């Protein structure tokens, strides 16, 4: 019993890595949000211990609490997924509910900004063409 408790408390870096991956976030994105390098994130994810202040910042970016990171376990995640997506009814209500909670793996704001910049560049080209006529 003591070994499982120790394993659950150990290696906060791995837990951060798993939660980051589950959120569909790359190390670079987490590093950018925290204002540090990707290499620093890599080193942090290899660390067994993480300072409380750093853990709080990471938790905030990942959208979880520091306690959730400390208590994270793969087994709990698999249980939640299993219980959420286990549907024996024929009306597909679970499928519909899960599609309403869809979380894209890309940053939608970045995609919108990228699209806006492309549209703006296109409009500038049109203006230049009209000026040259």
ChimeraX attribute file (.defattr): number of C-alpha atoms within 10 A of each C-alpha:
attribute: neighborCount
match mode: 1-to-1
recipient: residues
	/A:1	5
	/A:2	7
	/A:3	8
	/A:4	9
	/A:5	9
	/A:6	10
	/A:7	10
	/A:8	15
	/A:9	17
	/A:10	16
	/A:11	17
	/A:12	23
	/A:13	21
	/A:14	17
	/A:15	23
	/A:16	25
	/A:17	20
	/A:18	17
	/A:19	21
	/A:20	20
	/A:21	13
	/A:22	12
	/A:23	15
	/A:24	15
	/A:25	16
	/A:26	15
	/A:27	19
	/A:28	16
	/A:29	17
	/A:30	18
	/A:31	18
	/A:32	12
	/A:33	14
	/A:34	16
	/A:35	9
	/A:36	12
	/A:37	15
	/A:38	17
	/A:39	12
	/A:40	13
	/A:41	22
	/A:42	15
	/A:43	11
	/A:44	18
	/A:45	20
	/A:46	16
	/A:47	14
	/A:48	13
	/A:49	14
	/A:50	15
	/A:51	8
	/A:52	10
	/A:53	10
	/A:54	13
	/A:55	20
	/A:56	17
	/A:57	15
	/A:58	21
	/A:59	19
	/A:60	14
	/A:61	16
	/A:62	19
	/A:63	13
	/A:64	13
	/A:65	16
	/A:66	20
	/A:67	11
	/A:68	14
	/A:69	23
	/A:70	17
	/A:71	14
	/A:72	19
	/A:73	16
	/A:74	11
	/A:75	9
	/A:76	11
	/A:77	13
	/A:78	11
	/A:79	10
	/A:80	12
	/A:81	11
	/A:82	11
	/A:83	10
	/A:84	13
	/A:85	12
	/A:86	11
	/A:87	13
	/A:88	9
	/A:89	8
	/A:90	7
	/A:91	9
	/A:92	11
	/A:93	12
	/A:94	16
	/A:95	13
	/A:96	10
	/A:97	12
	/A:98	13
	/A:99	10
	/A:100	9
	/A:101	8
	/A:102	8
	/A:103	12
	/A:104	9
	/A:105	12
	/A:106	12
	/A:107	12
	/A:108	11
	/A:109	9
	/A:110	10
	/A:111	11
	/A:112	11
	/A:113	11
	/A:114	12
	/A:115	12
	/A:116	12
	/A:117	12
	/A:118	12
	/A:119	12
	/A:120	12
	/A:121	12
	/A:122	11
	/A:123	12
	/A:124	12
	/A:125	12
	/A:126	12
	/A:127	11
	/A:128	10
	/A:129	10
	/A:130	9
	/A:131	8
	/A:132	7
	/A:133	5
